[in-house]
Amino acid sequence: MRKIPAELCVKCKGYKLLCGLPSCPIMSRFRSLVNVARVLSSKDVITGSTPPSGIVGERGYPNVRVIIGVPPEVTGAQAKEFEDPKGWWGRKSLNEIIELRSSLVSAVIESVKVNDPWKLYEKEISLAVASKDPVQTEVISKSDIVPKLRFDGVLVPRGPSLKAEEVKVDENPKLSKKMESLIFDDVKAEDSVIELYQAGEDVYSIVPSLSMGLLGRRKNRKLVPTRWAITAVDSIIGKHLLRKIQFFPEVNDITVYHSAYLGNRFFVVLFPSKYRGVWVEIWHPMSLWADEVTVVDLYENFWGEYDTLDGGYMAARLSVLEYLYNNVRQAGFVIVREVTKEYFAPVGNWHIRETVRRAMRNPIFKAGSLEEALKEVQSRLLVKVNLFEIPSVKKLVAQKEITGYFTKSDRTDRAV
């Protein structure tokens, strides 16, 4: 969670709101966890519909934990709300998302071998996690509930947990026809991801199918830690779109796009160019993980090579690539993420993907030059940062058009 000085919390005690937040996140979380613990305190069996919700951990790899989320006594379509990033966007506040996730019990199946995904398949657990609709599930507990809420920069928060003696799927999971066919086919995982995406499946249904070992060559299938699967899916789909986009005509205008959600403000600048991108994150003082103004950045070239792998960038990049692909254009781009102190707890990188998707529907400024566009973005930032002093931006502004590095015959050869 955000690093609020302890002395403020001691003085505040949850009601003076000295941190400047609209409500106390500690008290909100505590109320939700206590309510869940009270409901479960005398129960050895928990029933509810998994939204669906499932996580494959990475600790202990290749023997990992598989975690199934079940909201106690919540069944049917109502359970969907507990894991619905696209539906949350613009409707749920940070506190409301935390409260929802606090009420979702994590049933932990321990020491699952990653190279044996078929055990979960035979019990329909993996199928339930990949289902389109909530699935009635029963958890037989072998431990007391641990009333902790776990936050992560990539994954959605995880609520109170217990060790599961057994997880029973009491309802038939519903999968799309394309998903069902790929589970039985012998197709490379990367090709399966692309086929699902082309068939209209979104990232949020593709990730669990990859993570639960339902995709890939049958003899090579493995469970994939969910954190890895999220970035892998963003990367695979992004690479697929980029191969198409690199032969599209360039955009005609220099345009600034904008959207904001959960204390995160995003600006995207598209400009006429061969494909290349810059990612800038600006963290406010007292925002999550930052005690002072902090800036990080990376640069990606025409060939899709970038300085460092960043899950947030991969999520944002996918949204920009989707926009370019749908508009049959290529461009250079700059994505600026400004993180304010209102973002006091991480809820996963889904909100980055979704907010940039919305930004690409909201042009706010037309510029005559890249420098003018960046100055416009800089003028709208809530903290004082000189974008032109950031290494990746300096490199972008100073760099010649990539086509200038090749002769006409070189470009023709590459296009064949």
C-alpha positions, 0 to 999 in steps of 0.5 A: 500500500501507499507509504503514508507516514505512521505518525499520521495514521496514529493521529488520525485513527481512521476518522480525521483523514489527515492523509487527504484520502476520501476514506481510510483504506485501512479501516475499509479493508479491516471491515471487509476482512472481519466480516468475511472471517466472521462468516467463515469462522465456524465453517469447514465447507465454503460454497459460492460461485467462482467469478471465475477467479484463479491464480497460479503462484510463482513461489516454489516453482516448479511446485506452485500454489494454485489459488481459487477465488470463491465469494462465500454464499454468493452464487450465479451471475452476482459473483461476476462482480468480484473479478470483472476488470472491464466492468469495474472501469469507471464504476468502481472506486479504489476502495470499492475494488478493495472491499470486493476483493477483501470478500473473495476467499482465496482457497489455496491448493498447495504444491501443484507440479507445473508439468502436470496440469492434467490433474486440475483439468480432470477435476475441472478446476482449470476449466472453471477458471477459464469459464465464461460464466461463474461456476458453482464451487465448493471448498473443503478447508483444512486450515483456519482462514488467514484474514490478510489482503495481499496487494500486487502491482500486476495481479488484482488484490487477493483476499483472506486465504485458507488451505484447501483440502479439496476444491470441488466444481459442482457446475459445468464450466462454459467455454467458448467453442474456440477455447474448447477446440484449442484445449483438444488441439495440438497447437503452440501456445503462442499460436493459440493465444493469437487464435483466441484473440482473433476469435474475439476473446479478450486478454482477461479470458486468454490469460487464465487459459494459458496460466492453467495449462490449457494451451500449447502442445499437449505434451509440453503443457505446463501451468504458468504463473499468472504474473508471467502469463499476463505479460506473456499474453500482452507481449504475444498479442502485441507482437502479432499486431506489430507485425501487421502495423509495420506495413501500414501507412503513417498517421497524418496528424500529431494528436494527444489523447487522455484518460484517467482512473484510480488516481492514474492519469494517462496521456498518449501522443501519436505522431507521424513516424515509423513505429517506435515508442516511449513510456514515461511514469511519473510518481507523485510524492506519497504515491504508492512506492514513492516518497518524492517525485520519481520518474522512470522511462523506457524506449522501444524501437521499430523492431519491437526491441525495448530497454527493459521488460515492464508489465505496465508498459506492455499493457499500455502498449497493447492498447495503443497497438489495438488502436493503430491496428483498428485504424490501419495506421502506424505511428510513433508514440509517447505514453505518459503515466502520472500516478497521484497520491490517490492511488494508495494501493496497487490493484494490478495492471488491468487498469493501465490497459483499460484506461489507455484503451479509453484514452485512445477514444478521447483526443484532446489536442492537435499539435503542429509538432512533436515538441508542441504536443509534449509541451502540451502534455507537460503543461497538464501534469500535476507535478513539475517535470521537464519531459524533455530532460527524460532520457527516452524523450530526449532520444526520441526528439533528437533521433532521425526518422528510422527510414533515414537509416535505410536506402530505398532498396533496403526498405523495399527488400524488408517490405517483400 
